[in-house]
Amino acid sequence: MGVFPDFDGLGGIGDLRAIVGALLTFVLIVAVLVLIVSAIVWAIATAHGNYATAGKGRTGVLVSLGAAAVLAGGGVAWMNWLLTVGSSL
């Protein structure tokens, strides 16, 4: 049986790809901004001996790195996997 997805049959698929690309850019920009702010908070809090706030800054750095890796990199890998599975059906 030769059933394959027709990506051109759906109107607006180009717009959907543009939206996904814009969202990916937005996620990366926000993750980098959170990384910068958290690193600054971590550095200032450590310099002043406020270890509770330094721990929160360190957590922010790790969360922003994880968000960039998981949401941006993992999202692209997941979409590629879905497209591969969809084309093999």
PyMOL Python script that loads the backbone (N, CA, C, O; Angstrom):
from pymol import cmd

cmd.read_pdbstr("""\
ATOM      1  N   MET A   1       0.853  -1.165   0.000  1.00  0.00           N
ATOM      2  CA  MET A   1       0.000   0.000   0.000  1.00  0.00           C
ATOM      3  C   MET A   1       0.901   1.231   0.000  1.00  0.00           C
ATOM      4  O   MET A   1       1.778   1.339   0.857  1.00  0.00           O
ATOM      5  N   GLY A   2       0.719   2.130  -0.903  1.00  0.00           N
ATOM      6  CA  GLY A   2       1.570   3.305  -1.020  1.00  0.00           C
ATOM      7  C   GLY A   2       0.894   4.565  -0.511  1.00  0.00           C
ATOM      8  O   GLY A   2       0.426   5.385  -1.300  1.00  0.00           O
ATOM      9  N   VAL A   3       0.842   4.719   0.791  1.00  0.00           N
ATOM     10  CA  VAL A   3       0.232   5.913   1.386  1.00  0.00           C
ATOM     11  C   VAL A   3       1.363   6.758   1.972  1.00  0.00           C
ATOM     12  O   VAL A   3       2.116   6.302   2.832  1.00  0.00           O
ATOM     13  N   PHE A   4       1.465   7.975   1.499  1.00  0.00           N
ATOM     14  CA  PHE A   4       2.513   8.870   1.962  1.00  0.00           C
ATOM     15  C   PHE A   4       1.891  10.216   2.322  1.00  0.00           C
ATOM     16  O   PHE A   4       0.897  10.617   1.717  1.00  0.00           O
ATOM     17  N   PRO A   5       2.468  10.922   3.308  1.00  0.00           N
ATOM     18  CA  PRO A   5       1.929  12.244   3.648  1.00  0.00           C
ATOM     19  C   PRO A   5       2.200  13.241   2.527  1.00  0.00           C
ATOM     20  O   PRO A   5       3.275  13.251   1.926  1.00  0.00           O
ATOM     21  N   ASP A   6       1.218  14.065   2.264  1.00  0.00           N
ATOM     22  CA  ASP A   6       1.336  15.100   1.246  1.00  0.00           C
ATOM     23  C   ASP A   6       1.467  16.445   1.950  1.00  0.00           C
ATOM     24  O   ASP A   6       0.468  17.084   2.280  1.00  0.00           O
ATOM     25  N   PHE A   7       2.715  16.868   2.176  1.00  0.00           N
ATOM     26  CA  PHE A   7       2.946  18.106   2.912  1.00  0.00           C
ATOM     27  C   PHE A   7       2.519  19.332   2.117  1.00  0.00           C
ATOM     28  O   PHE A   7       2.219  20.372   2.702  1.00  0.00           O
ATOM     29  N   ASP A   8       2.489  19.225   0.797  1.00  0.00           N
ATOM     30  CA  ASP A   8       2.069  20.360  -0.029  1.00  0.00           C
ATOM     31  C   ASP A   8       0.553  20.443  -0.159  1.00  0.00           C
ATOM     32  O   ASP A   8       0.033  21.460  -0.618  1.00  0.00           O
ATOM     33  N   GLY A   9      -0.164  19.401   0.234  1.00  0.00           N
ATOM     34  CA  GLY A   9      -1.613  19.394   0.141  1.00  0.00           C
ATOM     35  C   GLY A   9      -2.288  20.248   1.195  1.00  0.00           C
ATOM     36  O   GLY A   9      -3.449  20.627   1.037  1.00  0.00           O
ATOM     37  N   LEU A  10      -1.591  20.548   2.247  1.00  0.00           N
ATOM     38  CA  LEU A  10      -2.139  21.359   3.332  1.00  0.00           C
ATOM     39  C   LEU A  10      -1.751  22.814   3.101  1.00  0.00           C
ATOM     40  O   LEU A  10      -0.566  23.137   3.018  1.00  0.00           O
ATOM     41  N   GLY A  11      -2.720  23.669   3.001  1.00  0.00           N
ATOM     42  CA  GLY A  11      -2.436  25.079   2.790  1.00  0.00           C
ATOM     43  C   GLY A  11      -1.821  25.711   4.027  1.00  0.00           C
ATOM     44  O   GLY A  11      -2.276  25.471   5.145  1.00  0.00           O
ATOM     45  N   GLY A  12      -0.812  26.499   3.832  1.00  0.00           N
ATOM     46  CA  GLY A  12      -0.189  27.198   4.944  1.00  0.00           C
ATOM     47  C   GLY A  12       0.934  26.438   5.621  1.00  0.00           C
ATOM     48  O   GLY A  12       1.374  26.836   6.700  1.00  0.00           O
ATOM     49  N   ILE A  13       1.420  25.340   5.013  1.00  0.00           N
ATOM     50  CA  ILE A  13       2.492  24.580   5.641  1.00  0.00           C
ATOM     51  C   ILE A  13       3.779  25.409   5.697  1.00  0.00           C
ATOM     52  O   ILE A  13       4.577  25.257   6.622  1.00  0.00           O
ATOM     53  N   GLY A  14       3.976  26.272   4.721  1.00  0.00           N
ATOM     54  CA  GLY A  14       5.139  27.165   4.743  1.00  0.00           C
ATOM     55  C   GLY A  14       5.062  28.147   5.898  1.00  0.00           C
ATOM     56  O   GLY A  14       6.074  28.465   6.523  1.00  0.00           O
ATOM     57  N   ASP A  15       3.845  28.632   6.182  1.00  0.00           N
ATOM     58  CA  ASP A  15       3.652  29.539   7.315  1.00  0.00           C
ATOM     59  C   ASP A  15       3.920  28.814   8.631  1.00  0.00           C
ATOM     60  O   ASP A  15       4.496  29.384   9.558  1.00  0.00           O
ATOM     61  N   LEU A  16       3.497  27.547   8.704  1.00  0.00           N
ATOM     62  CA  LEU A  16       3.740  26.765   9.913  1.00  0.00           C
ATOM     63  C   LEU A  16       5.227  26.568  10.142  1.00  0.00           C
ATOM     64  O   LEU A  16       5.694  26.659  11.277  1.00  0.00           O
ATOM     65  N   ARG A  17       5.970  26.301   9.092  1.00  0.00           N
ATOM     66  CA  ARG A  17       7.428  26.148   9.221  1.00  0.00           C
ATOM     67  C   ARG A  17       8.073  27.465   9.652  1.00  0.00           C
ATOM     68  O   ARG A  17       9.021  27.462  10.438  1.00  0.00           O
ATOM     69  N   ALA A  18       7.569  28.581   9.145  1.00  0.00           N
ATOM     70  CA  ALA A  18       8.103  29.886   9.548  1.00  0.00           C
ATOM     71  C   ALA A  18       7.813  30.165  11.020  1.00  0.00           C
ATOM     72  O   ALA A  18       8.656  30.718  11.726  1.00  0.00           O
ATOM     73  N   ILE A  19       6.624  29.784  11.481  1.00  0.00           N
ATOM     74  CA  ILE A  19       6.266  29.990  12.890  1.00  0.00           C
ATOM     75  C   ILE A  19       7.139  29.139  13.794  1.00  0.00           C
ATOM     76  O   ILE A  19       7.598  29.611  14.834  1.00  0.00           O
ATOM     77  N   VAL A  20       7.374  27.890  13.412  1.00  0.00           N
ATOM     78  CA  VAL A  20       8.225  27.003  14.214  1.00  0.00           C
ATOM     79  C   VAL A  20       9.647  27.552  14.274  1.00  0.00           C
ATOM     80  O   VAL A  20      10.287  27.510  15.324  1.00  0.00           O
ATOM     81  N   GLY A  21      10.134  28.060  13.159  1.00  0.00           N
ATOM     82  CA  GLY A  21      11.468  28.659  13.147  1.00  0.00           C
ATOM     83  C   GLY A  21      11.550  29.892  14.042  1.00  0.00           C
ATOM     84  O   GLY A  21      12.545  30.097  14.737  1.00  0.00           O
ATOM     85  N   ALA A  22      10.505  30.707  14.022  1.00  0.00           N
ATOM     86  CA  ALA A  22      10.479  31.900  14.879  1.00  0.00           C
ATOM     87  C   ALA A  22      10.419  31.512  16.352  1.00  0.00           C
ATOM     88  O   ALA A  22      11.080  32.134  17.184  1.00  0.00           O
ATOM     89  N   LEU A  23       9.638  30.494  16.679  1.00  0.00           N
ATOM     90  CA  LEU A  23       9.566  30.039  18.072  1.00  0.00           C
ATOM     91  C   LEU A  23      10.890  29.473  18.543  1.00  0.00           C
ATOM     92  O   LEU A  23      11.279  29.682  19.693  1.00  0.00           O
ATOM     93  N   LEU A  24      11.590  28.759  17.672  1.00  0.00           N
ATOM     94  CA  LEU A  24      12.904  28.233  18.021  1.00  0.00           C
ATOM     95  C   LEU A  24      13.880  29.371  18.313  1.00  0.00           C
ATOM     96  O   LEU A  24      14.658  29.304  19.264  1.00  0.00           O
ATOM     97  N   THR A  25      13.830  30.409  17.493  1.00  0.00           N
ATOM     98  CA  THR A  25      14.684  31.578  17.728  1.00  0.00           C
ATOM     99  C   THR A  25      14.333  32.245  19.052  1.00  0.00           C
ATOM    100  O   THR A  25      15.224  32.631  19.809  1.00  0.00           O
ATOM    101  N   PHE A  26      13.041  32.382  19.335  1.00  0.00           N
ATOM    102  CA  PHE A  26      12.593  32.996  20.583  1.00  0.00           C
ATOM    103  C   PHE A  26      13.075  32.197  21.790  1.00  0.00           C
ATOM    104  O   PHE A  26      13.535  32.781  22.771  1.00  0.00           O
ATOM    105  N   VAL A  27      12.978  30.871  21.733  1.00  0.00           N
ATOM    106  CA  VAL A  27      13.434  30.019  22.841  1.00  0.00           C
ATOM    107  C   VAL A  27      14.924  30.196  23.071  1.00  0.00           C
ATOM    108  O   VAL A  27      15.361  30.297  24.218  1.00  0.00           O
ATOM    109  N   LEU A  28      15.706  30.234  22.014  1.00  0.00           N
ATOM    110  CA  LEU A  28      17.154  30.391  22.165  1.00  0.00           C
ATOM    111  C   LEU A  28      17.517  31.761  22.742  1.00  0.00           C
ATOM    112  O   LEU A  28      18.414  31.858  23.579  1.00  0.00           O
ATOM    113  N   ILE A  29      16.830  32.816  22.305  1.00  0.00           N
ATOM    114  CA  ILE A  29      17.122  34.154  22.820  1.00  0.00           C
ATOM    115  C   ILE A  29      16.782  34.240  24.298  1.00  0.00           C
ATOM    116  O   ILE A  29      17.567  34.775  25.080  1.00  0.00           O
ATOM    117  N   VAL A  30      15.625  33.723  24.695  1.00  0.00           N
ATOM    118  CA  VAL A  30      15.232  33.760  26.104  1.00  0.00           C
ATOM    119  C   VAL A  30      16.183  32.927  26.957  1.00  0.00           C
ATOM    120  O   VAL A  30      16.548  33.341  28.058  1.00  0.00           O
ATOM    121  N   ALA A  31      16.583  31.766  26.465  1.00  0.00           N
ATOM    122  CA  ALA A  31      17.504  30.920  27.228  1.00  0.00           C
ATOM    123  C   ALA A  31      18.854  31.606  27.433  1.00  0.00           C
ATOM    124  O   ALA A  31      19.439  31.512  28.512  1.00  0.00           O
ATOM    125  N   VAL A  32      19.344  32.288  26.419  1.00  0.00           N
ATOM    126  CA  VAL A  32      20.623  32.998  26.553  1.00  0.00           C
ATOM    127  C   VAL A  32      20.490  34.174  27.518  1.00  0.00           C
ATOM    128  O   VAL A  32      21.398  34.423  28.311  1.00  0.00           O
ATOM    129  N   LEU A  33      19.374  34.898  27.463  1.00  0.00           N
ATOM    130  CA  LEU A  33      19.174  36.010  28.400  1.00  0.00           C
ATOM    131  C   LEU A  33      19.092  35.511  29.842  1.00  0.00           C
ATOM    132  O   LEU A  33      19.676  36.114  30.743  1.00  0.00           O
ATOM    133  N   VAL A  34      18.378  34.424  30.060  1.00  0.00           N
ATOM    134  CA  VAL A  34      18.290  33.858  31.408  1.00  0.00           C
ATOM    135  C   VAL A  34      19.660  33.369  31.872  1.00  0.00           C
ATOM    136  O   VAL A  34      20.007  33.514  33.044  1.00  0.00           O
ATOM    137  N   LEU A  35      20.431  32.797  30.964  1.00  0.00           N
ATOM    138  CA  LEU A  35      21.787  32.352  31.299  1.00  0.00           C
ATOM    139  C   LEU A  35      22.652  33.535  31.742  1.00  0.00           C
ATOM    140  O   LEU A  35      23.372  33.438  32.735  1.00  0.00           O
ATOM    141  N   ILE A  36      22.585  34.638  31.018  1.00  0.00           N
ATOM    142  CA  ILE A  36      23.397  35.812  31.356  1.00  0.00           C
ATOM    143  C   ILE A  36      22.978  36.394  32.702  1.00  0.00           C
ATOM    144  O   ILE A  36      23.828  36.686  33.544  1.00  0.00           O
ATOM    145  N   VAL A  37      21.681  36.563  32.907  1.00  0.00           N
ATOM    146  CA  VAL A  37      21.198  37.138  34.168  1.00  0.00           C
ATOM    147  C   VAL A  37      21.530  36.228  35.341  1.00  0.00           C
ATOM    148  O   VAL A  37      21.964  36.707  36.388  1.00  0.00           O
ATOM    149  N   SER A  38      21.336  34.941  35.186  1.00  0.00           N
ATOM    150  CA  SER A  38      21.611  33.999  36.272  1.00  0.00           C
ATOM    151  C   SER A  38      23.100  33.946  36.587  1.00  0.00           C
ATOM    152  O   SER A  38      23.480  33.843  37.754  1.00  0.00           O
ATOM    153  N   ALA A  39      23.946  34.014  35.567  1.00  0.00           N
ATOM    154  CA  ALA A  39      25.390  34.008  35.804  1.00  0.00           C
ATOM    155  C   ALA A  39      25.826  35.265  36.549  1.00  0.00           C
ATOM    156  O   ALA A  39      26.695  35.202  37.418  1.00  0.00           O
ATOM    157  N   ILE A  40      25.230  36.405  36.214  1.00  0.00           N
ATOM    158  CA  ILE A  40      25.560  37.651  36.912  1.00  0.00           C
ATOM    159  C   ILE A  40      25.113  37.576  38.368  1.00  0.00           C
ATOM    160  O   ILE A  40      25.853  37.967  39.271  1.00  0.00           O
ATOM    161  N   VAL A  41      23.892  37.069  38.594  1.00  0.00           N
ATOM    162  CA  VAL A  41      23.395  36.928  39.970  1.00  0.00           C
ATOM    163  C   VAL A  41      24.279  35.975  40.757  1.00  0.00           C
ATOM    164  O   VAL A  41      24.610  36.246  41.911  1.00  0.00           O
ATOM    165  N   TRP A  42      24.661  34.870  40.150  1.00  0.00           N
ATOM    166  CA  TRP A  42      25.521  33.884  40.802  1.00  0.00           C
ATOM    167  C   TRP A  42      26.860  34.516  41.191  1.00  0.00           C
ATOM    168  O   TRP A  42      27.340  34.315  42.306  1.00  0.00           O
ATOM    169  N   ALA A  43      27.464  35.278  40.274  1.00  0.00           N
ATOM    170  CA  ALA A  43      28.768  35.885  40.536  1.00  0.00           C
ATOM    171  C   ALA A  43      28.688  36.948  41.629  1.00  0.00           C
ATOM    172  O   ALA A  43      29.534  36.982  42.523  1.00  0.00           O
ATOM    173  N   ILE A  44      27.688  37.806  41.565  1.00  0.00           N
ATOM    174  CA  ILE A  44      27.566  38.878  42.560  1.00  0.00           C
ATOM    175  C   ILE A  44      27.236  38.299  43.941  1.00  0.00           C
ATOM    176  O   ILE A  44      27.795  38.734  44.948  1.00  0.00           O
ATOM    177  N   ALA A  45      26.333  37.326  43.982  1.00  0.00           N
ATOM    178  CA  ALA A  45      25.946  36.732  45.260  1.00  0.00           C
ATOM    179  C   ALA A  45      27.115  35.982  45.894  1.00  0.00           C
ATOM    180  O   ALA A  45      27.288  36.028  47.112  1.00  0.00           O
ATOM    181  N   THR A  46      27.910  35.298  45.090  1.00  0.00           N
ATOM    182  CA  THR A  46      29.078  34.595  45.627  1.00  0.00           C
ATOM    183  C   THR A  46      30.112  35.588  46.135  1.00  0.00           C
ATOM    184  O   THR A  46      30.730  35.356  47.174  1.00  0.00           O
ATOM    185  N   ALA A  47      30.309  36.686  45.426  1.00  0.00           N
ATOM    186  CA  ALA A  47      31.291  37.691  45.837  1.00  0.00           C
ATOM    187  C   ALA A  47      30.905  38.357  47.150  1.00  0.00           C
ATOM    188  O   ALA A  47      31.778  38.761  47.918  1.00  0.00           O
ATOM    189  N   HIS A  48      29.608  38.476  47.416  1.00  0.00           N
ATOM    190  CA  HIS A  48      29.148  39.122  48.637  1.00  0.00           C
ATOM    191  C   HIS A  48      28.845  38.128  49.756  1.00  0.00           C
ATOM    192  O   HIS A  48      28.407  38.526  50.835  1.00  0.00           O
ATOM    193  N   GLY A  49      29.075  36.849  49.508  1.00  0.00           N
ATOM    194  CA  GLY A  49      28.889  35.842  50.554  1.00  0.00           C
ATOM    195  C   GLY A  49      27.453  35.411  50.777  1.00  0.00           C
ATOM    196  O   GLY A  49      27.157  34.793  51.799  1.00  0.00           O
ATOM    197  N   ASN A  50      26.563  35.713  49.869  1.00  0.00           N
ATOM    198  CA  ASN A  50      25.166  35.308  49.995  1.00  0.00           C
ATOM    199  C   ASN A  50      24.993  33.985  49.249  1.00  0.00           C
ATOM    200  O   ASN A  50      24.654  33.967  48.066  1.00  0.00           O
ATOM    201  N   TYR A  51      25.229  32.885  49.955  1.00  0.00           N
ATOM    202  CA  TYR A  51      25.285  31.584  49.297  1.00  0.00           C
ATOM    203  C   TYR A  51      23.909  31.040  48.934  1.00  0.00           C
ATOM    204  O   TYR A  51      23.801  30.204  48.037  1.00  0.00           O
ATOM    205  N   ALA A  52      22.865  31.490  49.602  1.00  0.00           N
ATOM    206  CA  ALA A  52      21.518  31.053  49.227  1.00  0.00           C
ATOM    207  C   ALA A  52      21.142  31.615  47.858  1.00  0.00           C
ATOM    208  O   ALA A  52      20.605  30.898  47.013  1.00  0.00           O
ATOM    209  N   THR A  53      21.424  32.888  47.646  1.00  0.00           N
ATOM    210  CA  THR A  53      21.138  33.499  46.346  1.00  0.00           C
ATOM    211  C   THR A  53      22.081  32.965  45.278  1.00  0.00           C
ATOM    212  O   THR A  53      21.687  32.819  44.121  1.00  0.00           O
ATOM    213  N   ALA A  54      23.327  32.671  45.654  1.00  0.00           N
ATOM    214  CA  ALA A  54      24.275  32.092  44.705  1.00  0.00           C
ATOM    215  C   ALA A  54      23.783  30.722  44.240  1.00  0.00           C
ATOM    216  O   ALA A  54      23.942  30.370  43.071  1.00  0.00           O
ATOM    217  N   GLY A  55      23.198  29.964  45.132  1.00  0.00           N
ATOM    218  CA  GLY A  55      22.633  28.668  44.751  1.00  0.00           C
ATOM    219  C   GLY A  55      21.483  28.815  43.776  1.00  0.00           C
ATOM    220  O   GLY A  55      21.334  28.012  42.855  1.00  0.00           O
ATOM    221  N   LYS A  56      20.664  29.846  43.979  1.00  0.00           N
ATOM    222  CA  LYS A  56      19.559  30.094  43.039  1.00  0.00           C
ATOM    223  C   LYS A  56      20.081  30.548  41.682  1.00  0.00           C
ATOM    224  O   LYS A  56      19.526  30.178  40.647  1.00  0.00           O
ATOM    225  N   GLY A  57      21.138  31.340  41.680  1.00  0.00           N
ATOM    226  CA  GLY A  57      21.750  31.750  40.417  1.00  0.00           C
ATOM    227  C   GLY A  57      22.346  30.571  39.677  1.00  0.00           C
ATOM    228  O   GLY A  57      22.219  30.466  38.457  1.00  0.00           O
ATOM    229  N   ARG A  58      23.003  29.675  40.420  1.00  0.00           N
ATOM    230  CA  ARG A  58      23.572  28.477  39.816  1.00  0.00           C
ATOM    231  C   ARG A  58      22.466  27.594  39.225  1.00  0.00           C
ATOM    232  O   ARG A  58      22.621  27.032  38.140  1.00  0.00           O
ATOM    233  N   THR A  59      21.351  27.481  39.954  1.00  0.00           N
ATOM    234  CA  THR A  59      20.209  26.714  39.447  1.00  0.00           C
ATOM    235  C   THR A  59      19.659  27.342  38.168  1.00  0.00           C
ATOM    236  O   THR A  59      19.290  26.628  37.235  1.00  0.00           O
ATOM    237  N   GLY A  60      19.602  28.658  38.121  1.00  0.00           N
ATOM    238  CA  GLY A  60      19.136  29.342  36.919  1.00  0.00           C
ATOM    239  C   GLY A  60      20.035  29.087  35.719  1.00  0.00           C
ATOM    240  O   GLY A  60      19.555  28.929  34.597  1.00  0.00           O
ATOM    241  N   VAL A  61      21.352  29.048  35.961  1.00  0.00           N
ATOM    242  CA  VAL A  61      22.293  28.758  34.879  1.00  0.00           C
ATOM    243  C   VAL A  61      22.054  27.353  34.339  1.00  0.00           C
ATOM    244  O   VAL A  61      21.988  27.152  33.126  1.00  0.00           O
ATOM    245  N   LEU A  62      21.925  26.393  35.231  1.00  0.00           N
ATOM    246  CA  LEU A  62      21.726  25.007  34.801  1.00  0.00           C
ATOM    247  C   LEU A  62      20.384  24.826  34.099  1.00  0.00           C
ATOM    248  O   LEU A  62      20.297  24.101  33.108  1.00  0.00           O
ATOM    249  N   VAL A  63      19.343  25.477  34.601  1.00  0.00           N
ATOM    250  CA  VAL A  63      18.017  25.362  33.973  1.00  0.00           C
ATOM    251  C   VAL A  63      18.024  26.001  32.583  1.00  0.00           C
ATOM    252  O   VAL A  63      17.431  25.456  31.651  1.00  0.00           O
ATOM    253  N   SER A  64      18.682  27.137  32.436  1.00  0.00           N
ATOM    254  CA  SER A  64      18.708  27.784  31.113  1.00  0.00           C
ATOM    255  C   SER A  64      19.503  26.960  30.111  1.00  0.00           C
ATOM    256  O   SER A  64      19.134  26.887  28.939  1.00  0.00           O
ATOM    257  N   LEU A  65      20.588  26.341  30.558  1.00  0.00           N
ATOM    258  CA  LEU A  65      21.337  25.469  29.649  1.00  0.00           C
ATOM    259  C   LEU A  65      20.506  24.249  29.261  1.00  0.00           C
ATOM    260  O   LEU A  65      20.517  23.820  28.108  1.00  0.00           O
ATOM    261  N   GLY A  66      19.793  23.703  30.228  1.00  0.00           N
ATOM    262  CA  GLY A  66      18.926  22.562  29.942  1.00  0.00           C
ATOM    263  C   GLY A  66      17.788  22.935  29.011  1.00  0.00           C
ATOM    264  O   GLY A  66      17.431  22.164  28.120  1.00  0.00           O
ATOM    265  N   ALA A  67      17.222  24.105  29.212  1.00  0.00           N
ATOM    266  CA  ALA A  67      16.122  24.550  28.355  1.00  0.00           C
ATOM    267  C   ALA A  67      16.595  24.737  26.921  1.00  0.00           C
ATOM    268  O   ALA A  67      15.909  24.349  25.975  1.00  0.00           O
ATOM    269  N   ALA A  68      17.767  25.331  26.769  1.00  0.00           N
ATOM    270  CA  ALA A  68      18.293  25.528  25.416  1.00  0.00           C
ATOM    271  C   ALA A  68      18.575  24.190  24.752  1.00  0.00           C
ATOM    272  O   ALA A  68      18.285  24.008  23.570  1.00  0.00           O
ATOM    273  N   ALA A  69      19.140  23.251  25.509  1.00  0.00           N
ATOM    274  CA  ALA A  69      19.468  21.947  24.929  1.00  0.00           C
ATOM    275  C   ALA A  69      18.217  21.126  24.641  1.00  0.00           C
ATOM    276  O   ALA A  69      18.083  20.557  23.558  1.00  0.00           O
ATOM    277  N   VAL A  70      17.313  21.062  25.592  1.00  0.00           N
ATOM    278  CA  VAL A  70      16.135  20.208  25.447  1.00  0.00           C
ATOM    279  C   VAL A  70      15.119  20.811  24.495  1.00  0.00           C
ATOM    280  O   VAL A  70      14.668  20.136  23.569  1.00  0.00           O
ATOM    281  N   LEU A  71      14.751  22.063  24.702  1.00  0.00           N
ATOM    282  CA  LEU A  71      13.697  22.662  23.884  1.00  0.00           C
ATOM    283  C   LEU A  71      14.152  22.934  22.453  1.00  0.00           C
ATOM    284  O   LEU A  71      13.419  22.665  21.502  1.00  0.00           O
ATOM    285  N   ALA A  72      15.352  23.461  22.306  1.00  0.00           N
ATOM    286  CA  ALA A  72      15.808  23.802  20.964  1.00  0.00           C
ATOM    287  C   ALA A  72      16.349  22.574  20.229  1.00  0.00           C
ATOM    288  O   ALA A  72      15.860  22.220  19.156  1.00  0.00           O
ATOM    289  N   GLY A  73      17.342  21.941  20.802  1.00  0.00           N
ATOM    290  CA  GLY A  73      17.946  20.783  20.141  1.00  0.00           C
ATOM    291  C   GLY A  73      17.033  19.580  20.103  1.00  0.00           C
ATOM    292  O   GLY A  73      16.916  18.913  19.076  1.00  0.00           O
ATOM    293  N   GLY A  74      16.384  19.300  21.225  1.00  0.00           N
ATOM    294  CA  GLY A  74      15.484  18.155  21.286  1.00  0.00           C
ATOM    295  C   GLY A  74      14.246  18.343  20.437  1.00  0.00           C
ATOM    296  O   GLY A  74      13.738  17.382  19.860  1.00  0.00           O
ATOM    297  N   GLY A  75      13.754  19.566  20.353  1.00  0.00           N
ATOM    298  CA  GLY A  75      12.581  19.840  19.530  1.00  0.00           C
ATOM    299  C   GLY A  75      12.851  19.597  18.054  1.00  0.00           C
ATOM    300  O   GLY A  75      12.012  19.040  17.347  1.00  0.00           O
ATOM    301  N   VAL A  76      14.013  20.013  17.594  1.00  0.00           N
ATOM    302  CA  VAL A  76      14.377  19.801  16.189  1.00  0.00           C
ATOM    303  C   VAL A  76      14.546  18.307  15.918  1.00  0.00           C
ATOM    304  O   VAL A  76      14.065  17.799  14.905  1.00  0.00           O
ATOM    305  N   ALA A  77      15.229  17.607  16.821  1.00  0.00           N
ATOM    306  CA  ALA A  77      15.419  16.165  16.648  1.00  0.00           C
ATOM    307  C   ALA A  77      14.078  15.432  16.664  1.00  0.00           C
ATOM    308  O   ALA A  77      13.872  14.500  15.887  1.00  0.00           O
ATOM    309  N   TRP A  78      13.174  15.846  17.537  1.00  0.00           N
ATOM    310  CA  TRP A  78      11.870  15.201  17.625  1.00  0.00           C
ATOM    311  C   TRP A  78      11.058  15.418  16.346  1.00  0.00           C
ATOM    312  O   TRP A  78      10.432  14.486  15.841  1.00  0.00           O
ATOM    313  N   MET A  79      11.071  16.648  15.824  1.00  0.00           N
ATOM    314  CA  MET A  79      10.343  16.929  14.589  1.00  0.00           C
ATOM    315  C   MET A  79      10.926  16.134  13.418  1.00  0.00           C
ATOM    316  O   MET A  79      10.178  15.617  12.587  1.00  0.00           O
ATOM    317  N   ASN A  80      12.261  16.034  13.348  1.00  0.00           N
ATOM    318  CA  ASN A  80      12.875  15.237  12.279  1.00  0.00           C
ATOM    319  C   ASN A  80      12.480  13.768  12.399  1.00  0.00           C
ATOM    320  O   ASN A  80      12.219  13.107  11.394  1.00  0.00           O
ATOM    321  N   TRP A  81      12.436  13.261  13.627  1.00  0.00           N
ATOM    322  CA  TRP A  81      12.024  11.871  13.842  1.00  0.00           C
ATOM    323  C   TRP A  81      10.573  11.664  13.421  1.00  0.00           C
ATOM    324  O   TRP A  81      10.246  10.670  12.773  1.00  0.00           O
ATOM    325  N   LEU A  82       9.701  12.607  13.792  1.00  0.00           N
ATOM    326  CA  LEU A  82       8.290  12.486  13.404  1.00  0.00           C
ATOM    327  C   LEU A  82       8.130  12.523  11.886  1.00  0.00           C
ATOM    328  O   LEU A  82       7.337  11.762  11.332  1.00  0.00           O
ATOM    329  N   LEU A  83       8.868  13.391  11.212  1.00  0.00           N
ATOM    330  CA  LEU A  83       8.790  13.443   9.764  1.00  0.00           C
ATOM    331  C   LEU A  83       9.305  12.149   9.120  1.00  0.00           C
ATOM    332  O   LEU A  83       8.759  11.698   8.113  1.00  0.00           O
ATOM    333  N   THR A  84      10.350  11.556   9.698  1.00  0.00           N
ATOM    334  CA  THR A  84      10.867  10.291   9.189  1.00  0.00           C
ATOM    335  C   THR A  84       9.855   9.165   9.387  1.00  0.00           C
ATOM    336  O   THR A  84       9.628   8.362   8.481  1.00  0.00           O
ATOM    337  N   VAL A  85       9.252   9.107  10.564  1.00  0.00           N
ATOM    338  CA  VAL A  85       8.254   8.082  10.824  1.00  0.00           C
ATOM    339  C   VAL A  85       7.036   8.289   9.927  1.00  0.00           C
ATOM    340  O   VAL A  85       6.479   7.324   9.405  1.00  0.00           O
ATOM    341  N   GLY A  86       6.623   9.536   9.747  1.00  0.00           N
ATOM    342  CA  GLY A  86       5.485   9.826   8.900  1.00  0.00           C
ATOM    343  C   GLY A  86       5.713   9.463   7.439  1.00  0.00           C
ATOM    344  O   GLY A  86       4.790   9.031   6.748  1.00  0.00           O
ATOM    345  N   SER A  87       6.942   9.638   6.974  1.00  0.00           N
ATOM    346  CA  SER A  87       7.211   9.317   5.573  1.00  0.00           C
ATOM    347  C   SER A  87       7.356   7.819   5.351  1.00  0.00           C
ATOM    348  O   SER A  87       7.225   7.345   4.223  1.00  0.00           O
ATOM    349  N   SER A  88       7.626   7.065   6.420  1.00  0.00           N
ATOM    350  CA  SER A  88       7.781   5.614   6.253  1.00  0.00           C
ATOM    351  C   SER A  88       6.463   4.876   6.366  1.00  0.00           C
ATOM    352  O   SER A  88       6.414   3.674   6.106  1.00  0.00           O
ATOM    353  N   LEU A  89       5.396   5.556   6.744  1.00  0.00           N
ATOM    354  CA  LEU A  89       4.098   4.887   6.872  1.00  0.00           C
ATOM    355  C   LEU A  89       3.437   4.638   5.546  1.00  0.00           C
ATOM    356  O   LEU A  89       2.339   4.082   5.499  1.00  0.00           O
TER     357      LEU A  89
END
""", "prot")
cmd.dss("prot")
cmd.show_as("cartoon", "prot")
cmd.util.cbc("prot")
cmd.orient("prot")
